[in-house]
Amino acid sequence: MANPEHLEILKQGVKVWNQWREENTLIKPDLREANLSGAKLSEIHLGGADLSGANLSEANLWGANFFRAVLKGTKLARATLLTTTFIEAELTEADFSWATPSAANFNKANLQRANFFQATLDDASFTGANLSNANFSQSTLSYVNLSYTNLDNADLSDARTAFTDFGNVDLRSVKGLDTVSHYGPSTIGTNTLERSQGEISEAFLRGAGLSDTFITYARSLVGKAIEYYSCFISYSSKDDAFAKRLYADLQSNNVRCWFAPEDMKIGDEIRVRIDESIRIYDKLLVVLSENSVNSGWVEDEVEAALEKEWLARERGEKQVVLFPIQLDDAVKDIIAGWPAKIRRTRNIGDFRNWDKSHADYIKAFKRLLRDMKAET
């Protein structure tokens, strides 16, 4: 329970309280479980005070100082906390739901299991804070500094972010990254990728402003070998059902791949976009069928892949770019042109029974996946 004498001084107003604190620097105020709901306490000096279990809901704490204060389980719901200082404060299980700690300073504070549900945290700083298991669901974090924080098992479900600094943090166990709405880019440093071992939601990275090219090679940038090559799938639109199934299965097995119907952006110049993609991705996976061997577009894509191989050989690199797979026997009947060249010079993956036998499809897919394995 709170010290009655300390509560009585507080009732006399912020000016009297702050004067008393200046004159009694060795006293640590005891305001445990005090009911201060709705109190007007702007610019109050509560540094070092014990407010465990206190009720500060809807209080006006603009500019208040809680430096190294203890607020375990303290209720701060809907409180006004503009420019409030919580440096090195103990805030385990504190409730900041619907509060507005904009421009507040939480640096090096202990905020384990703190609740920021629907809080507005614009310009707040949490550098070095412990935010493990904290709840930021549906909160707004714009221009927030989360660098060097502990975000183990923190919840960002349906949060809104913009220009937030996620520098030097481990994001692997953060919940709800896929559901974050990005209203502007945020900072994701290479130190964050390294601490997270590259295991960060691609949707989150893309929303934060990272390019697809950077995301593709993120693992190699942090010194972790890419397990599989990335690939571009070349096929006839008449074989769309197979291409979509293959694309989905490759993606679910962590093979980054691209194909026009899924990834072509509105307004893209199709030929230019495809040529760029073949250059960016490691391999061209060409789907051979009665439809594709007569496709001028597939022919152009194959020629681009073969040119890439030729350039690699010119540089003294042993690089295989073209991976052919077949859906029927059409390639066997071609005696000239690029399909015949592929038949004579390449081992062709057999997916001819892909729509008749699930077992045959899985067998062929596993072999393809093995062949797509990157050399380490």
Secondary structure, DSSP 8 states (H G I E B T S, - for coil): ---HHHHHHHHT-HHHHHHHHHH-TT---B-TT-B-TT-B-TT-B-TT-B-TT-B-TT-B-TT-B-TT-B-TT-B-TT-B-TT-B-TT-B-TT-B-TT-B-TT-B-TT-B-TT-B-TT-B-TT-B-TT-B-TT-B-TT-EEES-B-TT-B-TT-B-TT-EEES-B-TT---TT-BTGGG-EESS--B--HHHHHHTTT-S-HHHHHHTT--HHHHHTHHHHTT---SB--EEEE--GGGHHHHHHHHHHHHHTT--EE-HHHH--TT--HHHHHHHHHHHSSEEEEEESTTGGG-HHHHHHHHHHHHHHHHHHHTT-----EEEEESSSGGGG--SHHHHHHHHHS--EE-TTTTT-HHHHHHHHHHHHHHTB---
